Amino acid sequence: MLEVIATIGLFFIITTLVYSHVGLGNIVNSYKLWFQEGYWVNYNVVEAISWVAKAAVILPGLVWQKEIWQLHVITLVTSALLIWVSERKLLPTMVAFNTLWIGLSSVVIVRNLL
């Protein structure tokens, strides 16, 4: 129980500090983009699917120490797609992170299939 309380406390402290520094109005405006008609273009759709897939891989491992290796097929595809469709946001951190994730997903898929 102490671990849960400490985790929630740390989450709220860090999030509050960062949101305060950036400005709560800026954060709210950023989240509002999800509901604007022009936001959901091909890149942002792929990014959202990729984010959900990566969360689906990470969260069961963190919370229950379970790996759903089949989800790595989705993260492999979405990571490759993110690099491919990222003509507008071709940031080196985005390319490097998704290249790394392609490698991680490849390891997990091959480990479970061979």
PyMOL commands that set and color helices and strands:
alter all, ss='L'
color gray80, all
select helices_A, chain A and resi 2-22+24-35+37-39+42-64+71-85+92-113
alter helices_A, ss='H'
color red, helices_A
deselect
rebuild
show_as cartoon
